[in-house]
């Protein structure tokens, strides 16, 4: 198994993502990247727990850093930052 899998094995959807990553991590991360960068507002404002969103984005950052695709890392980092800002605004 690689460094990109998620550590919370008790969650069914994490296991599904782990399976997709193991079978074709390049396709998985690139498809996910396309989805989140084309629809960042959906990602930022969705009702998925912010902690889960951040976990996924951190795995994506690690993957694209290892591939030296730093432009993608910058986009992911900006979305991660916006999720944190959105969470802060909700808590006020």
C-alpha positions as CSV (number, residue, x, y, z in Angstrom):
1,X,0.0,0.0,0.0
2,X,1.2,3.6,-0.6
3,X,1.4,6.8,1.4
4,X,-1.7,8.3,-0.2
5,X,-4.3,6.0,1.4
6,X,-6.4,7.2,4.2
7,X,-5.8,6.0,7.8
8,X,-9.5,5.9,9.0
9,X,-10.4,2.3,8.0
10,X,-13.6,2.4,10.0
11,X,-15.3,4.6,7.4
12,X,-16.8,2.8,4.4
13,X,-16.1,5.6,1.9
14,X,-12.5,5.8,3.0
15,X,-12.1,2.1,2.2
16,X,-13.7,2.7,-1.2
17,X,-11.3,5.6,-1.9
18,X,-8.4,3.4,-0.8
19,X,-9.5,0.7,-3.3
20,X,-9.6,3.2,-6.1
21,X,-6.2,4.6,-5.2
22,X,-4.6,1.2,-5.1
23,X,-6.1,0.1,-8.4
24,X,-5.3,3.3,-10.3
25,X,-4.0,6.1,-8.2
26,X,-3.0,8.3,-11.1
27,X,-6.5,8.2,-12.7
28,X,-8.1,8.6,-9.3
29,X,-6.2,11.7,-8.2
30,X,-6.3,13.4,-11.6
31,X,-10.1,12.8,-11.9
32,X,-10.6,14.1,-8.4
33,X,-8.4,17.1,-9.2
34,X,-10.4,18.0,-12.3
35,X,-13.6,17.7,-10.3
36,X,-12.6,19.9,-7.4
37,X,-10.9,22.6,-9.5
38,X,-13.9,22.8,-11.9
39,X,-16.4,23.0,-9.0
40,X,-14.5,24.4,-6.0
41,X,-17.6,26.1,-4.5
42,X,-19.3,22.7,-4.3
43,X,-16.3,21.3,-2.5
44,X,-15.9,24.2,-0.1
45,X,-19.6,24.5,0.8
46,X,-20.6,20.8,0.7
47,X,-22.0,19.2,3.8
48,X,-19.1,16.7,3.9
49,X,-17.2,17.2,7.2
50,X,-14.4,19.7,6.8
51,X,-12.0,17.2,8.5
52,X,-12.7,14.7,5.7
53,X,-12.3,17.2,3.0
54,X,-8.9,18.3,4.4
55,X,-7.8,14.6,4.7
56,X,-8.5,14.0,1.1
57,X,-6.8,17.3,0.0
58,X,-3.7,16.4,2.1
59,X,-3.5,13.1,0.4
60,X,-3.8,14.8,-3.0
61,X,-1.1,17.3,-2.1
62,X,1.2,14.5,-1.1
63,X,0.5,12.7,-4.4
64,X,1.1,15.7,-6.6
65,X,4.1,16.9,-4.7
66,X,5.7,13.5,-5.3
67,X,4.9,13.9,-9.0
68,X,6.3,17.4,-8.9
69,X,3.1,18.8,-10.2
70,X,3.3,22.0,-8.2
71,X,0.7,24.0,-10.1
72,X,-1.9,21.4,-9.1
73,X,-0.6,21.6,-5.5
74,X,-1.1,25.4,-5.5
75,X,-4.7,24.9,-6.7
76,X,-5.4,22.2,-4.0
77,X,-3.8,24.4,-1.3
78,X,-6.0,27.3,-2.2
79,X,-9.1,25.2,-2.0
80,X,-7.9,23.8,1.4
81,X,-7.4,27.3,2.6
82,X,-10.9,28.3,1.5
83,X,-12.4,25.3,3.3
84,X,-10.7,26.5,6.5
85,X,-11.9,30.1,6.0
86,X,-15.5,28.8,5.3
87,X,-15.4,26.8,8.5
88,X,-14.2,29.8,10.5
89,X,-17.0,32.0,9.1
90,X,-19.6,29.4,10.0
91,X,-18.3,29.2,13.6
92,X,-18.7,33.0,14.1
